[in-house]
Structures are given as C-alpha cells and as structure tokens.
Amino acid sequence: LHLFGITRLENLEAYADAGVVSLDSASPMLQAFKDAKNNYYSLEGHYTAVRVPQAHKYPKLIRQIRSGRIEQAEAHRLEADSLSSLRAYGQGQGTVDEILGILQAYEGLYGGQSRWPDVRRTLVDRPWERCDCAVCRALGIDVVIFRGANRNRRRGFHNLWHMQKT
C-alpha cells in the first residue's frame, strides 16, 4: 500500500502496522517557504529559517519606500548588513546577539513578525553544520536564510532529503 500526500510523519509506525510500504508528500518542500516556523528539518527537530526579505521585491518594504516613510538606501543597507553578518556568523564571526540586533533593525523597517526565540535557537544550534546533504554542504548558513524562491526551494530539497533519510 502506498499513501499519497502524507504529512503526519509522527504516525509512521501506525502506517507501517497498517501495511503501508511507501508514502510521499510535498509537505517538506512546502514547509521550506510557506510555514511560519518549521522551515528546516533536522534530527533535533524542525528549525525556523531566518527571514531577510529582498528590499527591492518585498511588498511591505516597497510600500514604505514609496510612501517616503523610509529611505530606499537605508533599506538596502540594512538588508546588506543582515546578509553579511549572517554569512560572517556562518564563518564563526560575531555573536548571536549581534546578529539578532542587526536582523531586528532591518525587520523594524517593515514591521515583520519574526519569532525571535525560534530564530535564536536556529542560530545557536547551527543545524546546517551537522547535516550531510549536498544542499547544506554547498550553502552553509545560507540554507536557513528565508529569502528568494531559489534559496527557499533548495531548503525544500534539504527537507525532502531529510525525510527520505529518516
């Protein structure tokens, strides 16, 4: 028996007891970019991706810039600071508190709703460093940065790899 569209992996044992020999789901891919909290799968539990929206594409930022409430240059500077500080952190530079301060300053421009305790856990635990998948090995910390479609899709491939492995 094969099940299509299964998202409740915690019931895997019950499925096997019922005679299920295979299943599939798009949920791991979709969670990479649609879920508010569980974007990155790991053996230690799911993690929240770090949101750094593209200043030139994110509707909330564009509205703020067009209305004159924020300067375009400031938005782009804070976006660049967020990305560079995250990448430096991925290389062992800076502290979680420093990174969170930079990210919070950027999010303050557009009134986002990041879950900072969950983001802190992602940064402190550094789950991308313990993952053997090709995506994590190639991208490093970038795999947990919630940003453009291509990056989010690659995190989805990581999630599918993780689901297949477990």
N, C-alpha and C positions, 0 to 999 in steps of 0.2 A: 504494500500500500504506500502511495506517495501522496503527501499533502502539499497543496499549493497555498502560498500566501500566509504561512505560519509566522507569527511574530512573538509568540509566548514561549521562548526557549526554556524558561524555567519549568515547563511541563514536558520536557524532552523525555524523561523517564516514563511518564504516563503514556506518551505517544508510542514508545518502543513496546511497552507492555500490551498495547492495543494492536500491535502488528505493523506499525509504521516502520518502513525501512529507509525512507528518504523524505526530505521535505525541502522547500525553498521559500524564500521570502525576499522582497525588495526592501523590507524594513531597515536593514543595516545601512543600505545606501541612502534611503530617505532620511534616516536619523542624522546622517552626517551634516545635512544642511537644513532640515526642517524642524528638528527638535530644539526646544529652548535650553535643554540641559544635557542630555545624553548623546553627545555627538561623536565621541571617540571611544571605541570598545577596548577593553583590556581585561586581563585575568583578575585584576584587582577591583574590577567594577568599571562602569562607564564614567567617562570624564566629560566636562564641559569645555567646548572649544572657546578660544579667546577671540572675541569679536573686535575686528579692526576694519570697519567699513571703508570702502573706497570713496574718498571725498568727492570725486567728480561723478559718481554714479549713485550714491546713496540719497534717496528722496528727501529724508529729513534734513540732511546737510544742505542739499541743493536749495530747498525752500528757505532755510535760514540765511544762506548766502544771498539768494535773490532778494530777500526782504531787507537786506542790509543789516541784519542783527549780528551777523558775524562776518569777518573778513575771509575771503577765499584763501588768501595767503596763510592766515592763521590755521585754517582747517587743514590745509596741505602740510604745513609744518608739523602740527600735532599728529597727523596721520604718519608722516615720515618718522617722527620721533618714536611713535609707538612701534612701528615695524623694526626700526634699527635697534631699539632697546630690547625687544623680544629676541631678535636674532643674536644680539650680543649675549643675552642671558642663555640662549641655547649653546653658546660657546663658553659658558662658565663665567661671564662677566656680569656684574650688577647683582642686586638683591631682588627678591620677590616684592618687597615693599616699594622699592624704587620703580619697578616695572608697573605695579598696580597704580602708583601715583600718576605716572605718565598716561596709562590707559584711561584712568578716571578723568583726567583733564580733557582728553580727547572726547570721551563719551559725554562729558558735561556740555560740549558744544551742541549736541543734537538731542540730548535728553534720552539716551538709551536706557535699557533696563538690564544690564548685565548682572549676573548672580555672582557677586564678588567673592563670597566664601567658596563657591564652586570653582571659580577661575583660580583663586589662590591654591586650592587643592591640586588643580592641574599643573600649575607652575611648580609647586613644591615637590610633587611626586615625580614629575618629568617622565611620564609613561612612554613617550616616544623613544626614550633611550633604551628601554628594556624590550622593545618589540623587534622581532626578527623579520618582519615583512619588508619587501622591497620598497614600498612607499615610505615607510618610516626611516629606513636606512638612507634613502635618497634625499628626503626632505628635512629630516631632523625636526626641529621645533615647528617649522612651517606647517607640518601636518595638523597641528592643533590650532592654527590660526584660521578663524572663520572669516572668509573674505570673498573672493570671486568664485564663480561656478566651477572653474577648472580645479582649483585648490580643494573646494568642498567635495567635489566628485572623487578626487584622489583619496580623501579621508574616507569616503564611502567605500572605495576599493579596499582600504585597510580594514574597515569594518566587516566587509564580506570575507576577506582572508581570515580574519579573527574568528568569525562564525564558522567557517569551514574547518578551521583548526580545532575548535573546541567541541 
